[in-house]
């Protein structure tokens, strides 16, 4: 089975968590809601990749966020690819008064409570990933 290592990060402020709607221009999981995510390249440090993805996807810099929690790696199947699994490295960061500017990878964003996630069409296991951080 093929595996892809990815980071999935959440930003939090005032008891809400940032989720992003993946655009229809990305290769996988089009138009689904997700955390801030990206593929870990080679032997890259997951925390480094998480911070890089946050800046790329939201324009929020490393000095605007504080790591709250890094959860254990999780596995989930990829519904779009046979014999493929995602190895997810979850991170939770606090942020104050962010000015979010999305790049092409995402089309919308929302601040939600964990219980509101069920109202959104999300990437696989998003609720479990967030729950692992709380």
N, C-alpha and C positions, 0 to 999 in steps of 0.2 A: 504494500500500500504506500502510495506517495504521501508525504507530509509537507505542509507549508507552515513555517513559523510566522506568526503575525503578532503585533501588539494591538491591544484595544484599550484606549484610555478614555476616562470620563473626567470632565471638569465639573466641579461643584461650587455652588454659591447659594446661600440662603435656603439650604435644604433641597435644592433642585439640581438636576444633573443634565448636562448638555448632550443631546443626541443630534446627529446629522443625517439628512436624507441623501443617500448616494445618488449621484446624477446618472443620467442615461448615457453618459460618455465614458464611464468606467467599464472595465472588462468583465467584472463579476458583481453579483448582488445589486444590479441596477435598480434604482428607485426604492430601495429598502432602507429603513432607518438603522443606524449603527452608532457605535461610539467612534472616536477618532482612531482610525486604524491604518495599518500599513504593514507591508512585508518586511521581515527582518532579513537583511542581506548578508550572506556569508556567516562569519563568526561575530557579527555586530552585536554589541551589548543591547539587550531589549530596552533598558531605560533610556539609553541614548536615542534609539529609534523612536520611542514614544514621544520624547521631547521634540524631535525633529518633525514628526508627523503633526504634532499640535501646531507648531509654527507654520508648516506648509499649508495645512488645511484650514486654519482659523486666523492666522497672523498674530497669534498670541505668543510672545517670546518666553524663553526659559526664565527670565528674571520676574515674570508676572505670575508664575505658578509655583506651588509648593507641593511636593509629594506627600500624600497622606498615607497611602497604603499600596503595596504591590502584592497581589495575591499569587498563589501557586499556579503554575502552568496548567491549562485545561485542554482537553481534546474534544473536538466535535467533528462530526461528519460534514462533508461538503455536499449539499444536495445538487449542485450543478455539475459535479464531476464524479464519475464512478471511481471507486478505489482510491479515494483521496480524503485526507483528513486535515483539519486545521489544528495547529498547536498554538493556543492563544496565551499570551502573556498579558494579564490584566493590570492596569494601573489606575489609581484615583489621585487627582490633583485638586487642590483648592485654587481658586482664582478670585480676584477682587475687581469689580467693575470692568469686565472685559469689553473691548471693542472688537467684535468678531467680523472678520472679512473672509468669506469663504473663497476657496479656489475652485477650479473647474471640477474637482472630484465630487463636490457636494452641491446640492441645489437649495437646501433649506436647513434651518436649525430650529430647535425647540429646547426650552428648559422644562424638564418634567420631574415629577416625583417617581420613585420606583413603582408605585402602584399604577401609575398612568401608562407605563410601558405597554400594557396589554392592549391599549387603544391603537397602537401603531403596528404596521407590518414591518417586522425587523429581520435582520440577518439572524441565522440560526444561533441559538443559545445566548442571545444578548441579555435576557433577564438573568440567566445563571451567572454570566460574567459580572454583571453589576452586583448581584447578590453576594458574590464571592468577595467583593470589596467593602461591603457594609458590615 
